[in-house]
């Protein structure tokens, strides 16, 4: 993956994250990650993990507030 594509994904993530503390958390961890592991593919992996984290964070917040039903297929 290229730096440009990774940057585009990061910009899209930051636009969707509504909480400033969560944005700061992602960016601070990303800066630390780049400092210690400056390999482009690893940075892409970190951004993808942040996207997944944000997805599940929002999903769990919606369930806790009763906006999304908990679905059990068992």
Residue, then its C-alpha position, 0 to 999 in steps of 0.5 A: x500500500x502507498x503512503x497516499x492511500x494510507x493517508x487517505x484512509x487516515x483522513x477519512x477516519x478522522x472525519x468520522x471520529x466525532x470525539x476529540x479525545x479519541x482522535x487525539x488517541x489515534x493520532x498520538x498512537x500513530x505518531x508513536x507507531x511511526x517513530x518506532x516502526x517506520x515501515x509503510x505496510x505496518x503503518x497501513x496495518x495500524x490505520x486499518x486496526x484503528x478503523x476496525x476499533x472505531x467501528x466496534x467502538x461505535x457499535x458497542x456505544x450504540x448497543x449500550x444506549x439502546x439504539x441497536x438491538x443485540x442480535x443472537x443467532x443461537 
